[in-house]
Amino acid sequence: MDRSSKAEARTIFDAQLPQVEDSERVLNFYADAVEFAHARNPAGWGITLHEDRIRLNVGRWAVGTLERKGYWICLHREAISEALRKILDESPHWRWAKESDYAALPTDDGYCTAATGDVELWAALREPHFALIEAAAEKWGQLRSQSRKAHSPGALRLLEELSRRALPRPEFDPVESVDNLERELTELPDFDPANIQDGRLTEIGNIVRRRGQPAFRRQLLEAYGNRCAISGCDVSETLEAAHILPYSGPETNHPANGLLLRSDIHALFDLGRITIDPETMTVEVDPALVGTEYEQFHGKELPEPCEQSAAPNREALKRHRENRGLLRSE
């Protein structure tokens, strides 16, 4: 199984969550759990991809699993009130797990089916589920090595796409290599000299796509006076429209969610090696880049765009910075 492949993760997601309307609620609950786990222990969680399930692990415990028969959820026993237990006992959308492997732990677990209209049930499960995640994060300093090795970047990227939100990466998770991302691209056909003309057109198309949506890029070129917001480079052919939060539809092509960046800096920004401090609006460079030409940009103040409406959204910058896990040591 290729854990880096978003396509393979999608196949399993689709098999386990066939009803789109139902799955949206489950996926948002799952994404909330990921964000909460990262906030409690950035190095203590991960997602593992299996042939019949997608599992969220915290420390040495599995805390939530997407399965065909429902969302298996682990709850902290002390956080389950008598009223909640009664609700769960009577709900047609909840089934307690029998002969649980977790019987020796301070937890109770069961399956919640993806009930579209049962908003109250999902809300009620949130507190005891998050209490269990917090307990696991505090008990274990890191995710166990087996789960760490099995962590699936592809599943995490797909979860971002389906939940339409940027999600954090585990602290142990290395920046995904270009090679891993390239596995998801369609394989090139055999070389055919007759297609050289088409090849030129394809390459031009690739350049356009890398630069960003034309209108989005034009707005940023105007806002930053045809100069890279970080390096000051004014060679327009190298300038690209970078999204602060990942593209998830036309609404994210807003200039406040973008920066005009030189192509190499754009790549480092997307990989989290370069970010912007939302408080000071200054550039932060990953310590791994100290000693390279990019070190000179650390601490540089971001220029103000010509139009205030194009000023980078500080909350978006904060989320980009947090999600990429970049905090340069003082």
C-alpha positions as CSV (number, residue, x, y, z in Angstrom):
1,M,0.0,0.0,0.0
2,D,1.4,3.4,-1.0
3,R,0.6,5.6,2.0
4,S,1.8,8.7,0.2
5,S,-0.8,8.3,-2.5
6,K,-3.9,10.5,-2.2
7,A,-5.5,8.5,-4.9
8,E,-5.2,5.3,-2.9
9,A,-6.6,7.0,0.2
10,R,-9.5,8.3,-1.9
11,T,-10.4,4.7,-2.9
12,I,-10.6,3.6,0.7
13,F,-12.4,6.8,1.8
14,D,-15.0,6.3,-0.9
15,A,-15.5,2.6,0.0
16,Q,-15.9,3.4,3.7
17,L,-18.0,6.5,3.3
18,P,-20.2,6.0,0.3
19,Q,-22.9,8.6,1.2
20,V,-21.5,12.0,0.5
21,E,-24.2,13.9,2.5
22,D,-23.5,11.7,5.6
23,S,-19.7,11.6,5.2
24,E,-19.4,15.4,5.3
25,R,-20.4,15.5,9.0
26,V,-18.1,12.6,9.9
27,L,-15.2,14.1,8.0
28,N,-15.5,17.4,9.8
29,F,-15.7,15.6,13.1
30,Y,-12.6,13.7,12.2
31,A,-10.8,16.9,11.0
32,D,-11.7,18.6,14.3
33,A,-10.1,15.7,16.2
34,V,-6.9,16.0,14.1
35,E,-6.6,19.7,14.9
36,F,-7.3,19.0,18.6
37,A,-4.7,16.2,18.8
38,H,-2.1,18.4,17.1
39,A,-2.8,21.3,19.5
40,R,-2.3,19.0,22.5
41,N,0.8,17.2,21.2
42,P,2.2,18.0,17.7
43,A,4.5,14.9,17.8
44,G,1.9,12.5,19.3
45,W,-0.6,11.8,16.5
46,G,-0.8,10.3,13.0
47,I,-3.2,8.8,10.5
48,T,-2.9,5.2,9.3
49,L,-4.4,3.9,6.2
50,H,-5.7,0.3,6.0
51,E,-7.6,-1.7,3.4
52,D,-10.9,-1.3,5.3
53,R,-10.4,1.7,7.6
54,I,-8.7,5.0,8.2
55,R,-7.5,5.4,11.8
56,L,-6.5,8.4,13.9
57,N,-3.8,7.4,16.5
58,V,-2.7,9.4,19.5
59,G,0.3,8.2,21.5
60,R,-0.2,4.4,21.8
61,W,-3.9,4.5,21.4
62,A,-6.2,4.4,18.4
63,V,-8.8,7.0,19.2
64,G,-11.0,7.1,16.1
65,T,-11.5,4.9,13.0
66,L,-13.5,5.5,9.9
67,E,-15.1,2.2,8.9
68,R,-17.9,1.0,6.7
69,K,-20.2,0.2,9.6
70,G,-19.7,3.6,11.2
71,Y,-17.2,5.9,12.9
72,W,-15.6,4.0,15.7
73,I,-15.0,6.5,18.5
74,C,-13.1,6.1,21.8
75,L,-14.5,8.1,24.7
76,H,-13.0,9.0,28.1
77,R,-15.1,7.1,30.6
78,E,-14.9,9.9,33.2
79,A,-16.3,12.4,30.7
80,I,-19.4,10.4,30.0
81,S,-22.2,11.7,32.1
82,E,-25.2,9.6,33.1
83,A,-27.3,11.7,30.9
84,L,-25.0,11.2,27.9
85,R,-24.8,7.4,28.5
86,K,-28.6,7.3,28.5
87,I,-28.7,9.2,25.2
88,L,-26.2,6.8,23.7
89,D,-28.0,3.8,25.0
90,E,-31.2,4.9,23.4
91,S,-29.9,6.3,20.2
92,P,-30.4,4.2,17.1
93,H,-27.2,5.7,15.7
94,W,-24.9,4.5,18.5
95,R,-23.7,1.0,19.2
96,W,-21.4,0.2,22.1
97,A,-18.4,-2.0,21.1
98,K,-18.5,-5.5,22.6
99,E,-15.4,-7.2,24.0
100,S,-13.3,-4.1,23.4
101,D,-9.6,-4.4,23.5
102,Y,-9.7,-1.2,25.4
103,A,-11.5,-2.6,28.4
104,A,-8.4,-2.2,30.6
105,L,-8.2,1.5,29.8
106,P,-10.3,4.4,31.2
107,T,-12.3,4.4,28.1
108,D,-15.6,3.2,26.5
109,D,-15.9,2.9,22.8
110,G,-18.5,2.3,20.2
111,Y,-19.7,3.0,16.7
112,C,-21.6,6.1,15.6
113,T,-23.3,5.8,12.2
114,A,-23.2,8.7,9.8
115,A,-26.7,10.1,10.7
116,T,-27.2,13.3,8.7
117,G,-29.7,14.9,10.9
118,D,-28.4,13.8,14.3
119,V,-26.5,16.9,15.0
120,E,-27.0,16.7,18.8
121,L,-25.5,13.3,19.0
122,W,-22.3,14.4,17.2
123,A,-22.1,17.4,19.5
124,A,-22.6,15.2,22.6
125,L,-19.8,12.9,21.6
126,R,-17.3,15.7,21.1
127,E,-16.4,16.4,24.8
128,P,-15.7,12.8,25.9
129,H,-13.9,12.0,22.6
130,F,-11.6,15.1,22.9
131,A,-11.0,14.3,26.6
132,L,-9.7,10.9,25.6
133,I,-7.5,12.5,22.9
134,E,-6.1,14.9,25.5
135,A,-5.4,12.1,28.0
136,A,-3.6,10.1,25.3
137,A,-1.6,13.2,24.2
138,E,-0.5,13.9,27.8
139,K,0.3,10.3,28.6
140,W,2.5,9.6,25.6
141,G,5.2,12.0,24.5
142,Q,5.3,10.7,21.0
143,L,3.3,8.5,18.6
144,R,4.5,4.9,18.9
145,S,7.1,4.0,16.3
146,Q,4.9,1.5,14.4
147,S,2.1,4.1,13.9
148,R,4.7,6.7,13.0
149,K,6.1,4.5,10.2
150,A,2.6,3.8,9.0
151,H,1.5,7.4,9.0
152,S,-0.2,8.2,5.7
153,P,0.5,11.7,4.2
154,G,-1.9,10.8,1.3
155,A,-4.8,10.3,3.6
156,L,-4.1,13.5,5.4
157,R,-4.0,15.5,2.2
158,L,-7.3,13.9,1.1
159,L,-8.9,14.8,4.4
160,E,-7.8,18.4,3.8
161,E,-9.5,18.3,0.4
162,L,-12.7,16.7,1.5
163,S,-13.1,18.8,4.6
164,R,-12.1,22.0,2.7
165,R,-9.6,23.1,5.3
166,A,-5.9,23.2,5.9
167,L,-4.8,20.7,8.5
168,P,-1.6,20.4,10.5
169,R,1.2,17.9,9.9
170,P,2.6,15.7,12.7
171,E,5.9,17.1,14.0
172,F,7.6,13.9,13.0
173,D,6.2,14.0,9.5
174,P,9.0,15.2,7.1
175,V,8.1,17.6,4.4
176,E,6.6,15.5,1.7
177,S,9.0,15.1,-1.2
178,V,8.2,16.1,-4.7
179,D,8.8,12.5,-5.6
180,N,5.8,11.4,-3.5
181,L,3.6,14.1,-5.0
182,E,4.6,13.1,-8.5
183,R,3.4,9.6,-8.0
184,E,-0.1,10.9,-8.1
185,L,0.4,12.5,-11.6
186,T,-0.6,10.6,-14.7
187,E,2.3,8.7,-16.2
188,L,3.7,10.2,-19.4
189,P,3.0,8.4,-22.6
190,D,5.9,7.0,-24.8
191,F,7.9,9.7,-26.6
192,D,6.5,10.4,-30.1
193,P,8.3,12.9,-32.3
194,A,5.0,13.6,-34.0
195,N,3.7,15.1,-30.8
196,I,6.5,17.7,-30.3
197,Q,4.2,20.6,-31.2
198,D,1.6,19.4,-28.6
199,G,4.4,19.0,-26.1
200,R,5.3,22.7,-26.4
201,L,1.6,23.6,-25.8
202,T,1.5,21.3,-22.8
203,E,4.6,22.9,-21.3
204,I,3.2,26.3,-21.8
205,G,0.0,25.1,-20.0
206,N,2.1,23.7,-17.2
207,I,3.8,27.1,-16.7
208,V,0.5,28.9,-16.6
209,R,-0.9,26.4,-14.0
210,R,2.2,26.8,-11.8
211,R,1.9,30.6,-11.9
212,G,-1.7,30.3,-10.7
213,Q,-5.1,31.2,-12.0
214,P,-4.6,34.1,-14.5
215,A,-7.0,36.6,-12.8
216,F,-5.6,35.7,-9.3
217,R,-2.1,36.2,-10.6
218,R,-2.9,39.5,-12.3
219,Q,-4.4,40.9,-9.1
220,L,-1.2,40.0,-7.1
221,L,1.1,41.3,-9.8
222,E,-0.7,44.7,-9.6
223,A,-0.9,44.6,-5.8
224,Y,2.9,44.0,-5.4
225,G,4.1,46.1,-8.3
226,N,5.3,43.1,-10.3
227,R,7.8,42.2,-7.6
228,C,8.2,39.1,-5.4
229,A,6.9,40.0,-1.9
230,I,9.9,38.4,-0.3
231,S,12.9,38.7,-2.6
232,G,11.9,41.8,-4.6
233,C,12.6,39.9,-7.9
234,D,11.0,41.8,-10.8
235,V,11.4,39.1,-13.5
236,S,7.7,38.6,-14.2
237,E,8.3,35.2,-15.9
238,T,9.4,33.8,-12.5
239,L,6.6,35.2,-10.4
240,E,3.8,33.0,-9.3
241,A,0.5,33.5,-7.4
242,A,0.9,31.5,-4.1
243,H,-2.1,30.6,-2.0
244,I,-1.6,31.1,1.7
245,L,-4.3,28.5,2.5
246,P,-4.6,25.7,0.0
247,Y,-6.9,26.3,-3.0
248,S,-10.3,24.8,-2.4
249,G,-12.5,26.6,-4.9
250,P,-12.8,30.0,-6.5
251,E,-13.4,31.8,-3.2
252,T,-9.8,31.0,-2.2
253,N,-8.5,32.9,-5.2
254,H,-8.9,36.1,-3.2
255,P,-5.8,38.4,-3.2
256,A,-5.9,38.5,0.6
257,N,-5.3,34.7,0.5
258,G,-2.3,35.1,-1.8
259,L,1.3,36.3,-2.1
260,L,3.3,37.1,-5.2
261,L,6.4,34.9,-4.9
262,R,9.3,33.9,-7.0
263,S,8.9,30.3,-8.1
264,D,11.6,28.8,-5.8
265,I,10.3,30.8,-2.8
266,H,6.7,29.7,-3.7
267,A,7.8,26.1,-3.4
268,L,9.5,26.7,-0.1
269,F,6.4,28.6,1.2
270,D,4.1,25.7,0.2
271,L,6.5,23.2,2.0
272,G,6.5,25.3,5.1
273,R,10.2,26.2,4.9
274,I,9.3,29.8,4.6
275,T,6.4,31.4,6.4
276,I,5.2,34.8,7.6
277,D,4.8,35.8,11.2
278,P,1.2,37.2,11.4
279,E,2.0,39.5,14.3
280,T,5.0,41.3,12.9
281,M,4.4,40.5,9.2
282,T,8.0,39.5,8.8
283,V,9.5,36.5,7.0
284,E,10.5,33.4,8.9
285,V,13.0,31.0,7.4
286,D,13.3,27.4,8.6
287,P,16.6,26.8,10.5
288,A,17.3,24.1,8.0
289,L,17.8,26.8,5.4
290,V,20.4,28.7,7.5
291,G,23.6,29.0,5.5
292,T,21.7,29.1,2.2
293,E,20.8,32.2,0.1
294,Y,17.4,32.1,1.7
295,E,18.7,33.0,5.2
296,Q,19.0,36.7,4.1
297,F,15.2,36.9,4.0
298,H,14.7,36.0,7.7
299,G,13.2,38.9,9.6
300,K,12.5,40.9,6.4
301,E,9.3,42.9,6.7
302,L,6.6,42.0,4.1
303,P,5.8,45.0,1.8
304,E,2.3,46.4,1.9
305,P,0.4,45.9,-1.3
306,C,-0.9,48.8,-3.3
307,E,-4.5,48.0,-2.4
308,Q,-5.5,47.4,1.2
309,S,-8.0,44.7,0.1
310,A,-5.0,42.6,-1.1
311,A,-3.2,42.8,2.3
312,P,-2.5,39.2,3.4
313,N,-5.1,37.9,5.8
314,R,-3.4,37.5,9.2
315,E,-5.6,34.6,10.3
316,A,-4.7,32.8,7.1
317,L,-1.0,33.4,7.7
318,K,-1.4,32.2,11.2
319,R,-3.0,29.0,10.1
320,H,-0.4,28.4,7.4
321,R,2.4,28.9,9.9
322,E,0.8,26.6,12.5
323,N,-0.2,23.9,10.0
324,R,3.3,23.7,8.6
325,G,4.8,23.5,12.2
326,L,7.4,26.1,11.6
327,L,8.5,27.9,14.7
328,R,12.1,29.2,14.4
329,S,14.0,28.9,17.6
330,E,15.2,32.1,19.1
